[in-house]
Amino acid sequence: MRGHCTTSHVTIAREVHVSDGKSPIAKLFGSRKLKGISDIRTFFRTNEQPIFFIGPTAFNLLGIDRWVRNFGYIVYYDSWDSDHPRVFTPANKPYVEFGSSEEINNYLLRDREVQEFMESRSPSGLRPMVAMVFFDEETEEICKEFDYNLILPSDELRRRLDSKIVTTRLGEEAGAPSVPNVLGRADSYSKLSELAGGAGLGLDLVVQTPYGDSGKTTFFIASESDWGRDSENIIGEELKIMKRINNHAAAVEAVNTKHGTVVGPFMTDLTGYPELTPYRGGWCGNDLFPEALSEDHRATAISHVRRLGDRLRQEGYKGFFEVDVLIDLDSGEVYLGELNPRISGASSMTNVTAGAYADIPLFLFHLLEFMGVDYAVDVDEINERWRELAAVDVWAQLIMKEPNDSVERILTAPRTGTYRLDEDDNLSFVRVSNDWHEVTHEDECFFMRVYGPGDYRFKGADLGILVTKGRMQTSEGLTRRCRSYIAGIRSIYTSEAIPEPTTIAPIGYVK
């Protein structure tokens, strides 16, 4: 991927503030407690605290600036070509190959233009707050050095909780069970079979290693030949060995607050479609619709997520997280799947739902936890209201990666904005728009371009994200409308082969 680096290190002059135990934002607002959603809405509409989402793109929290005054996006890939009033990207971007989203974020934090921009938007006495999806110890060191407030749980805690093994254990302790499983190590198929047999799991198995995107670290093993195919990725790892079930999967985001866990709407995943991703089992979108779960399954799943949230609070975790749940279609049991302790790729959907507009977007509960403001909400009431509103809401998103194996330079690419399908399923550009909040019909979509002219198109490259008001998947696969959207967007891209392809890594949009 295209990127850039810097060899210079610039320190921005700033005031030194002595803490008296109260956050600056709390001082600004005074000692009054925010009592309920109305007060919270007013608080954010009049917010003076500068808050920035930093990332390769603005995708995950796009639209939050509609709700939070002084909220902005600092990105490497400017999908709007400088036309979005809340999106900033440095002008000087020499070429370098980034290996991860963390590297992009850390570069942005150290970039002189970015530092000067953040300082220019920070009133005296208020240091910038920053949020992002992926970060590491270096990110924390940079934020400490420049006195930026990283409003996320620590990297150490997040990495520990990111382990599928740790999630399984914490869930079991909290009363949120996983699919029948056994934890252990296996250096041969016979050892794997022995572990599974001892736990009564049978021999049709799903095996997961602790870390990584489920599309790349989940293995389906029902025979010794399957073991031979995947063993190099399994041997030496601590494993979660599960009975393979006939399941229906759903994803949900939640926020761990001091008053309990607020649970968002459930959505189904799109996974492994070759039109959208080259990765078998790789996540490539979501459908949010009333029938994602039955009423009974939704109630049980909400209980599991809230129990897990309570257990995570005991570990010191607060704020945003995403959970996958699995419904056993044969037994009807509801199981806890994976935990993603972070802002996720599903955040874009959660923050635009009917529940978000009835109250506030889920991410604003995360902000409250990190802004040091005293507030009170009835979490039980909010969860019940959001559960009821889930019965009328429909949204969908497609994460469009390049499925082909060649490496080419992009010559032309779709503009970011609103598109429409006509009666013959032909896609046309309607207008430039800042986000998907104004999309109102299933024949209209918002497309946010990621890679544009001059960038590389390669296997796994993140071409863009498409959001619409209509389902993209049924039990029979992708809908006709979905395929028309994909074909229409892809037809706008043109590219040329390059003589000596370089090694390029995708941004890595994962949940």
Secondary structure, DSSP 8 states (H G I E B T S, - for coil): ------S-------------SS-HHHHHH-S--EESHHHHHHHHHT--S-EEEEESSSGGGTTGGGTSTTEEEEESS-TTTT--TTEE--S--------SHHHHHHHHHH-HHHHHHHHHT--TT---EEE-S---HHHHHHHHHHT-EE-S--HHHHHHHT-HHHHHHHHHHHT--BSSEEEE--SSHHHHHHHHHHTT--S-EEEE-SSS-HHHHEEEESSHHHHHHHGGGTTTS-EEEEE---EEEEEEEEEEETTEEEE---BEEEE--TTT-SSTT-EEEEEE-GGGS-HHHHHHHHHHHHHHHHHHHHTT--EEEEEEEEEETTT--EEEEEEE-S--TTHHHHTTSHHHHHS--HHHHHHHHHTT--EE--HHHHHHHHHHHTTT--EEEEEEE--SS--EEEEE---SEEEEE-TT--EEEEE--SSSTT--STTEEEEEE-S-TTSEE-TT-EEEEEEESS--EETTEE-HHHHHHHHHHHHH-EEEE-SS-----------
